[in-house]
Amino acid sequence: MLTHSVRTRRSAEEFPRTEQLAWKIAEVAADPVAVDVETADMVINRIIDNAAVSAAAVLRRPVSVARAQALAHPASTGGAGAAVFGVDGAHSPEWAAWANGVAVRELDFHDTFLAADYSHPGDNIPALVAVAQHRGVSGADLLAGIATAYEVQIDLTRGICLHQHKIDHVAHLGPSVAAGLGTMLKLDTETIYQAIGQALHLSTATRQSRKGLISSWKAFAPAHAGKIAIEAVDRAVRGEGAPAPIWEGEDGVIAWLLAGPEHTYEVPLPAPGEPKRAILDSYTKEHSAEYQSQAPIDLARRMRQRLGDLDQIATIVLHTSHHTHYVIGTGSGDPQKFDPDASRETLDHSLPYIFAVALQDGSWHHERSYARQRAHRPDTVALWRKISTVEDPEWTRRYHSTDPAEKAFGARAVITLKNGEVITDELAVADAHPLGARPFARPQYLDKLRELAADVVDASEQQRFVDAAEGLGALDGGALGGLNVTVDPRVLDTAPTIPAGIF
């Protein structure tokens, strides 16, 4: 890996574009390095994972809205069209990416990478698959594009902190989708460079989508970034340019949206000829909740065996990292995180609620754990309000560690009973993490698909999709329609009725 120093440059300063971060990323995307077997295998795992969580979300209102919008846009010229998850037919690729991106993101149940910032790199996949289907690219080219997209988003997440400046993490997603599309379509460095600049310029937004009372836009925001990136690549291919230098410019992203002209970011990127393997550093979720609650859920499940009567609990303090305390803990200062009437999206970002329910139930479920009646249970509300979080410098240090064996996203729970007894336990990584008690591998991804798709996708259709995904590298151009999962129309008929819109 090569580390690139990135800082603001004055307009009058001599600064060759070949030194700009957008150009460096474009060079990585244009480098035709082979995808190694381990990376390809993990890409297939994540395609399966995305299908699983999309199946579980297919009847939810935001997904139904996005699907209705996509179905209003038939296949455009220039290709065969792309598939919308769950239904037959070909549709405009940017709108198929939109609908499928919302389906993937709605339940907060797919993969994650955490470092200087947050990311859900599986958000790249819907946009790349949609364009691949539309343009008839091969499975091998799609694999290469996804490997690039993961690499770029993860490397930006390692080097540039967005949340500190209240910028949403999808600002790293627009450039990564553009870069991945560049690899997949075998575009030249110049074209990819322009697309990256446009995609970043148009996908920056504030973090209010994940603060206070969180709405369904949390699911739409990554899909929007993917759609923007597809459109940016289309314009760049047609010869249009972008603001530059987009990160380093005097009025650019670093100067006015991030740490300002005095700060230098250090961004790692693969050297020429180096394989793009960053996907192997990311991890998926066993539980449908914000990633920093994954280990605490497993910790709660373990601790309940020692507690007996939960009514005897006086207080619970979760000692954890800065990120966890301030984003999903009491350090956020969000009263909505203790409101039984809060949206599902808000409860998903409430560690006190999540820990209380996991402690009581010994499990976590993507629907039952968020049900309105579940959140209103008097014993749950009482326990929930006994829970707080504090930042522990050691957990913060481990969160930011670059040593995979030390990097952690967990917590230490200190439970004080009414009789004064104190019970403590801690867990560094979730059970499903590569270093956890039950690491996810292909069998676990397949189990997740079977569990989440059981009531919406026939077993034979599940197997057909799995066969297509597992044989991705050998699929010829035009065969990628097999990556879509068809849902029984009778199941889709039970989705919420969506009012007519503009389209």
WOZIMO-V430988 format. One record per pair of residues at least 24 apart in sequence whose ideal C-beta (glycine too) atoms are under 8 Angstrom apart, sorted by the first residue. I is the first residue (numbers start at 1). GAP is how many residues later the second one is. D is the distance in whole Angstrom. If there is no record, write none. Layout:
BEGIN
I,GAP,D / I,GAP,D
END
This chain:
BEGIN
1,267,5 / 1,268,7 / 1,269,6 / 1,270,7 / 1,273,7 / 2,266,7 / 2,267,6 / 2,268,7 / 2,269,5 / 3,263,5 / 3,264,7 / 3,265,5 / 4,262,7 / 4,263,5 / 4,264,8 / 4,265,6 / 5,259,5 / 5,260,7 / 5,261,6 / 6,153,8 / 6,154,8 / 6,241,6 / 6,242,6 / 6,248,7 / 6,258,7 / 6,259,5 / 6,260,8 / 6,261,6 / 7,241,7 / 7,247,7 / 7,254,7 / 7,256,7 / 7,257,4 / 7,258,7 / 8,240,6 / 8,241,7 / 8,242,7 / 8,244,7 / 8,246,5 / 8,247,4 / 8,252,7 / 8,253,4 / 8,255,8 / 9,236,6 / 9,239,5 / 9,240,7 / 9,241,7 / 10,240,5 / 11,238,7 / 11,239,5 / 15,230,7 / 15,233,7 / 17,176,7 / 17,227,6 / 17,228,7 / 20,173,8 / 20,224,7 / 20,225,4 / 20,226,8 / 20,227,7 / 20,228,6 / 21,224,8 / 21,226,5 / 21,227,7 / 21,246,6 / 22,153,7 / 22,171,5 / 22,174,5 / 22,175,5 / 22,178,7 / 22,220,8 / 22,222,7 / 22,223,7 / 22,224,6 / 22,225,7 / 23,166,7 / 23,170,5 / 24,245,6 / 25,127,6 / 25,150,6 / 25,154,5 / 25,167,8 / 25,168,8 / 25,171,6 / 25,244,7 / 26,153,7 / 26,156,7 / 26,163,5 / 26,164,8 / 26,166,4 / 26,167,4 / 26,170,6 / 27,162,6 / 27,245,8 / 28,120,7 / 28,123,7 / 28,124,7 / 28,151,7 / 28,241,5 / 28,242,6 / 28,248,7 / 29,119,5 / 29,123,7 / 29,150,4 / 29,151,7 / 29,153,4 / 29,154,5 / 29,158,8 / 29,160,8 / 29,163,5 / 30,152,7 / 30,153,7 / 30,157,7 / 30,158,6 / 30,159,5 / 30,162,6 / 31,239,7 / 31,241,6 / 31,242,7 / 32,112,8 / 32,154,8 / 33,237,8 / 33,240,6 / 33,241,7 / 33,242,6 / 33,243,7 / 34,241,7 / 35,105,8 / 35,108,5 / 35,109,5 / 35,112,5 / 35,240,7 / 35,241,7 / 36,239,5 / 36,241,7 / 38,239,7 / 38,242,6 / 39,108,5 / 39,236,7 / 39,237,7 / 39,238,5 / 39,240,6 / 39,241,7 / 40,103,5 / 40,107,8 / 40,432,8 / 40,433,6 / 41,401,7 / 42,237,5 / 42,238,6 / 43,100,5 / 43,103,5 / 43,104,6 / 43,107,8 / 43,236,6 / 43,429,8 / 44,425,5 / 44,426,6 / 44,428,6 / 45,239,8 / 45,395,8 / 45,396,8 / 45,397,6 / 45,400,5 / 46,64,8 / 46,65,6 / 46,76,5 / 46,79,6 / 46,100,8 / 46,233,7 / 46,238,7 / 47,78,6 / 47,82,8 / 47,422,5 / 47,425,7 / 47,436,7 / 48,397,5 / 48,398,7 / 48,400,8 / 48,401,6 / 48,418,7 / 48,421,6 / 49,61,6 / 49,62,6 / 49,73,7 / 49,235,5 / 49,396,5 / 49,399,7 / 49,400,8 / 50,54,5 / 50,60,6 / 50,72,5 / 50,75,5 / 50,76,7 / 51,34,8 / 51,398,6 / 51,402,7 / 51,414,6 / 51,418,8 / 51,434,5 / 52,57,8 / 52,393,7 / 52,396,5 / 52,397,4 / 52,399,8 / 52,400,5 / 52,401,6 / 53,50,8 / 53,51,6 / 53,53,8 / 53,54,5 / 53,56,4 / 53,57,5 / 53,235,8 / 53,399,6 / 54,31,5 / 54,32,8 / 54,46,7 / 54,49,4 / 54,50,6 / 54,431,7 / 55,31,8 / 55,394,7 / 55,397,5 / 55,398,4 / 55,401,5 / 55,402,5 / 55,430,6 / 55,432,7 / 56,51,6 / 56,53,7 / 56,232,8 / 56,310,6 / 56,396,4 / 56,397,7 / 56,400,8 / 57,46,5 / 57,47,8 / 57,49,4 / 57,50,5 / 57,52,8 / 58,27,7 / 58,28,5 / 58,45,6 / 58,398,6 / 58,429,6 / 58,433,8 / 58,434,7 / 58,437,7 / 59,397,7 / 59,432,7 / 59,433,8 / 59,435,6 / 59,436,5 / 59,437,8 / 60,46,6 / 60,47,8 / 60,436,8 / 61,155,7 / 61,435,5 / 61,437,8 / 62,40,6 / 62,44,6 / 62,154,4 / 62,157,5 / 62,158,7 / 63,36,8 / 63,39,5 / 63,40,5 / 63,43,5 / 63,156,8 / 64,431,4 / 64,432,5 / 64,434,5 / 65,37,8 / 65,433,5 / 66,32,6 / 66,33,4 / 66,35,8 / 66,36,4 / 66,37,7 / 66,154,7 / 66,157,7 / 67,32,5 / 67,36,8 / 67,428,8 / 68,430,5 / 68,433,8 / 69,26,7 / 69,29,7 / 69,30,7 / 69,432,7 / 69,434,6 / 70,25,4 / 70,26,6 / 70,28,6 / 70,29,4 / 71,28,8 / 72,431,4 / 73,430,7 / 75,59,7 / 76,58,8 / 78,56,7 / 78,57,8 / 79,55,4 / 79,56,5 / 79,57,7 / 80,53,7 / 80,54,6 / 80,56,6 / 80,398,7 / 81,52,7 / 81,53,6 / 82,47,7 / 82,48,4 / 82,49,7 / 82,51,4 / 82,52,5 / 83,47,8 / 83,50,6 / 83,398,6 / 83,400,8 / 83,401,4 / 84,400,8 / 85,399,6 / 85,400,6 / 85,402,8 / 86,370,8 / 86,398,8 / 86,399,7 / 86,400,7 / 86,401,4 / 86,406,6 / 87,399,7 / 87,400,7 / 87,405,7 / 88,398,6 / 90,43,8 / 93,37,4 / 93,38,5 / 93,40,7 / 93,41,4 / 93,42,8 / 93,137,6 / 94,36,7 / 94,133,5 / 94,136,4 / 94,137,6 / 95,132,7 / 96,30,8 / 96,34,4 / 96,37,8 / 96,38,8 / 97,29,5 / 97,30,4 / 97,32,8 / 97,33,4 / 97,34,7 / 97,126,7 / 97,129,5 / 97,130,6 / 97,133,6 / 98,125,5 / 98,126,7 / 98,128,7 / 98,129,5 / 99,124,8 / 100,26,4 / 100,29,7 / 100,30,7 / 100,123,8 / 101,25,4 / 101,26,7 / 101,121,6 / 101,122,3 / 101,123,8 / 101,125,5 / 101,126,7 / 102,117,5 / 102,118,6 / 102,121,5 / 104,118,8 / 104,119,8 / 105,113,7 / 105,114,4 / 105,115,8 / 105,116,8 / 105,117,5 / 105,118,7 / 106,110,8 / 106,113,4 / 107,181,5 / 107,259,5 / 108,110,8 / 108,177,8 / 108,180,6 / 108,181,6 / 108,182,6 / 108,237,8 / 108,240,5 / 109,176,6 / 109,178,8 / 109,179,4 / 109,257,6 / 110,174,6 / 110,175,7 / 111,171,5 / 111,172,6 / 111,173,4 / 111,174,7 / 112,170,7 / 112,171,6 / 112,172,7 / 112,173,7 / 112,179,4 / 113,40,8 / 113,41,5 / 113,44,6 / 113,165,8 / 113,168,6 / 113,169,4 / 113,170,7 / 114,43,8 / 114,177,6 / 114,178,7 / 114,209,7 / 114,285,7 / 114,295,6 / 115,39,8 / 115,42,5 / 115,43,5 / 115,285,7 / 116,41,7 / 116,42,6 / 116,43,6 / 116,44,6 / 116,45,4 / 116,284,7 / 117,39,8 / 117,40,5 / 117,43,7 / 117,44,5 / 117,45,5 / 117,46,6 / 117,52,6 / 117,55,7 / 118,39,7 / 118,45,7 / 118,51,5 / 118,173,8 / 118,205,8 / 119,34,5 / 119,35,7 / 119,37,8 / 119,38,4 / 119,50,6 / 119,53,6 / 119,54,7 / 120,49,8 / 120,102,7 / 121,28,7 / 121,29,5 / 121,32,5 / 121,33,6 / 121,55,7 / 121,158,7 / 121,161,6 / 122,162,8 / 123,47,8 / 123,50,6 / 123,99,4 / 123,100,8 / 123,102,7 / 123,103,7 / 124,25,4 / 124,26,6 / 124,29,6 / 124,49,7 / 124,52,6 / 124,53,5 / 124,56,6 / 124,102,7 / 125,24,8 / 126,97,7 / 126,100,6 / 127,50,5 / 127,53,8 / 127,54,7 / 127,99,4 / 127,100,7 / 127,102,6 / 127,103,6 / 128,49,7 / 128,52,5 / 128,53,6 / 128,56,6 / 129,351,7 / 129,354,6 / 130,100,7 / 131,50,6 / 131,53,7 / 131,54,7 / 131,99,6 / 131,102,8 / 132,52,6 / 132,348,5 / 133,347,5 / 133,348,6 / 133,350,8 / 133,351,8 / 135,50,7 / 136,341,4 / 136,342,5 / 136,344,8 / 137,47,6 / 137,48,7 / 137,340,6 / 137,343,7 / 138,337,7 / 138,338,6 / 138,339,5 / 139,332,8 / 139,333,4 / 139,334,5 / 139,335,6 / 139,336,3 / 139,337,8 / 139,340,7 / 139,341,7 / 140,333,5 / 140,334,8 / 141,42,8 / 141,43,5 / 141,44,8 / 141,45,7 / 142,42,6 / 142,330,7 / 142,338,6 / 143,329,6 / 143,330,6 / 144,39,5 / 144,40,6 / 145,35,4 / 145,36,6 / 145,37,8 / 145,38,5 / 145,39,3 / 145,40,8 / 146,34,6 / 146,38,8 / 146,133,8 / 147,36,8 / 147,129,4 / 147,130,8 / 147,132,6 / 148,28,8 / 148,31,5 / 148,32,5 / 148,34,7 / 148,35,4 / 148,36,8 / 148,128,6 / 149,27,5 / 149,28,6 / 149,30,6 / 149,31,3 / 149,32,8 / 149,34,8 / 150,26,8 / 150,30,8 / 150,126,7 / 150,128,5 / 150,129,4 / 150,132,7 / 151,118,8 / 151,119,6 / 151,125,4 / 151,126,8 / 151,127,4 / 151,128,7 / 152,24,4 / 152,27,4 / 152,28,7 / 152,117,8 / 154,124,4 / 154,125,8 / 154,127,6 / 154,128,6 / 155,112,6 / 155,113,5 / 155,114,5 / 155,123,6 / 156,111,7 / 158,109,7 / 158,110,6 / 159,106,5 / 159,107,6 / 159,108,3 / 159,109,6 / 160,98,7 / 160,105,5 / 160,107,6 / 161,97,8 / 161,98,8 / 162,45,8 / 162,96,7 / 163,44,6 / 163,160,8 / 163,164,7 / 164,95,8 / 165,92,6 / 165,93,5 / 165,94,7 / 166,40,5 / 166,41,5 / 166,42,8 / 167,37,6 / 167,38,7 / 167,39,7 / 167,40,6 / 167,90,6 / 167,91,7 / 168,36,8 / 168,37,5 / 168,38,6 / 168,39,5 / 168,41,6 / 168,42,7 / 168,53,6 / 170,33,6 / 170,35,7 / 170,51,5 / 170,52,5 / 170,54,7 / 170,55,4 / 171,29,7 / 171,32,6 / 171,33,4 / 171,34,7 / 171,54,8 / 171,82,8 / 173,30,7 / 173,49,6 / 173,52,4 / 173,53,7 / 173,56,8 / 174,25,4 / 174,26,5 / 174,28,7 / 174,29,3 / 174,51,5 / 174,52,8 / 174,54,6 / 174,55,5 / 174,58,7 / 175,24,5 / 175,25,5 / 175,28,8 / 175,54,8 / 177,48,7 / 177,49,5 / 177,52,4 / 177,53,7 / 178,51,5 / 178,54,6 / 178,55,6 / 181,48,7 / 181,49,7 / 181,52,5 / 182,51,7 / 185,48,8 / 187,46,8 / 187,49,8 / 187,50,7 / 191,42,8 / 191,45,5 / 191,46,6 / 192,44,7 / 193,49,8 / 194,41,8 / 194,42,4 / 194,46,7 / 194,47,5 / 194,48,5 / 195,34,7 / 195,37,5 / 195,38,4 / 195,40,8 / 195,41,4 / 195,42,8 / 195,47,7 / 196,36,8 / 196,46,7 / 196,50,7 / 197,44,8 / 197,45,3 / 197,46,6 / 197,47,6 / 197,49,4 / 198,34,4 / 198,37,6 / 198,38,7 / 198,42,8 / 198,44,4 / 198,45,8 / 199,26,8 / 199,29,6 / 199,30,4 / 199,33,4 / 199,34,8 / 200,46,5 / 200,47,7 / 200,53,7 / 201,41,7 / 201,42,5 / 201,45,6 / 202,26,5 / 202,30,7 / 203,25,5 / 203,26,7 / 204,49,7 / 204,53,6 / 210,117,8 / 210,139,7 / 211,121,8 / 211,123,7 / 212,122,6 / 212,124,6 / 212,134,8 / 213,123,5 / 213,129,7 / 213,130,6 / 213,133,6 / 214,122,8 / 214,129,6 / 214,131,4 / 214,132,5 / 214,134,8 / 214,135,6 / 215,128,6 / 215,130,6 / 216,127,8 / 216,129,7 / 218,127,5 / 219,126,8 / 281,123,7 / 283,147,8 / 283,149,7 / 283,150,5 / 283,151,6 / 283,157,8 / 284,148,7 / 284,156,6 / 284,161,7 / 285,145,8 / 285,147,7 / 286,144,7 / 286,145,7 / 286,146,4 / 286,152,8 / 286,154,7 / 286,162,8 / 287,77,4 / 287,79,8 / 287,143,8 / 288,60,8 / 288,76,7 / 288,77,8 / 288,78,3 / 288,81,8 / 289,59,6 / 289,65,6 / 289,75,7 / 290,37,8 / 290,38,5 / 290,58,6 / 290,59,5 / 291,118,7 / 292,28,8 / 292,29,8 / 292,31,6 / 292,32,4 / 292,35,7 / 292,36,6 / 292,59,7 / 292,117,5 / 293,35,6 / 293,58,5 / 293,61,5 / 293,62,8 / 294,115,7 / 294,136,4 / 294,138,7 / 294,139,8 / 295,113,8 / 295,114,6 / 295,115,4 / 295,116,7 / 295,132,5 / 295,133,7 / 295,134,6 / 295,135,5 / 295,138,8 / 296,24,8 / 296,55,6 / 296,58,7 / 296,59,5 / 296,62,7 / 296,114,7 / 296,115,5 / 296,117,8 / 296,131,7 / 297,57,6 / 297,58,7 / 297,61,4 / 297,67,5 / 297,133,8 / 298,129,6 / 298,132,6 / 298,133,5 / 298,138,8 / 298,139,8 / 299,111,7 / 299,112,7 / 299,114,6 / 299,126,6 / 299,127,7 / 299,128,4 / 300,55,5 / 300,58,4 / 300,59,4 / 300,113,8 / 301,57,6 / 301,58,8 / 301,61,5 / 301,62,7 / 302,123,7 / 302,125,7 / 303,56,7 / 303,110,6 / 303,112,7 / 303,120,7 / 303,122,5 / 304,55,5 / 304,56,8 / 304,58,5 / 306,117,6 / 306,119,8 / 307,52,7 / 307,108,7 / 307,116,7 / 310,49,7 / 310,50,6 / 310,69,8 / 310,73,6 / 311,68,7 / 312,105,5 / 312,106,5 / 312,107,7 / 313,70,7 / 313,73,6 / 313,102,6 / 313,103,8 / 313,104,6 / 313,105,7 / 314,72,7 / 314,102,5 / 314,103,6 / 314,104,5 / 315,71,5 / 315,72,8 / 315,73,7 / 315,100,8 / 315,101,5 / 316,39,7 / 316,67,8 / 316,70,6 / 316,71,4 / 316,72,7 / 316,97,6 / 316,98,7 / 316,99,5 / 316,100,8 / 317,70,8 / 317,71,6 / 317,72,7 / 317,73,6 / 317,96,8 / 317,97,5 / 317,99,8 / 318,33,7 / 318,37,7 / 318,69,7 / 318,70,7 / 318,71,5 / 318,72,7 / 318,93,5 / 318,94,7 / 318,95,6 / 318,96,8 / 319,70,8 / 319,71,6 / 319,72,8 / 319,73,4 / 319,76,6 / 319,92,6 / 319,93,4 / 319,94,8 / 319,95,7 / 319,107,8 / 320,31,8 / 320,69,6 / 320,70,8 / 320,71,7 / 320,72,6 / 320,75,5 / 320,90,7 / 320,91,4 / 320,92,8 / 321,70,7 / 321,71,7 / 321,74,4 / 321,75,5 / 321,77,7 / 321,78,4 / 321,87,8 / 321,88,7 / 322,69,5 / 322,74,4 / 322,77,7 / 323,73,8 / 323,76,6 / 324,27,7 / 324,65,7 / 324,71,8 / 324,75,8 / 324,85,7 / 324,87,7 / 325,64,5 / 325,65,6 / 325,66,4 / 326,65,8 / 328,26,8 / 329,59,8 / 329,60,3 / 330,58,5 / 330,59,5 / 331,58,6 / 331,59,8 / 331,60,7 / 338,46,6 / 338,47,6 / 340,32,8 / 340,35,4 / 340,36,5 / 340,41,6 / 341,31,8 / 341,34,8 / 342,33,8 / 344,26,5 / 347,28,6 / 351,36,8 / 351,38,6 / 352,32,5 / 352,33,8 / 352,35,4 / 352,36,7 / 352,37,7 / 353,31,5 / 355,32,6 / 355,58,8 / 356,24,6 / 356,27,4 / 356,28,4 / 356,31,6 / 359,24,7 / 366,86,8 / 398,30,7 / 404,30,8 / 404,31,7 / 405,30,7 / 409,24,8 / 453,32,7 / 455,36,8 / 456,31,5 / 456,32,7 / 456,35,5 / 457,28,6 / 457,29,8 / 457,30,6 / 457,31,8 / 458,30,7 / 461,24,7 / 461,25,6
END
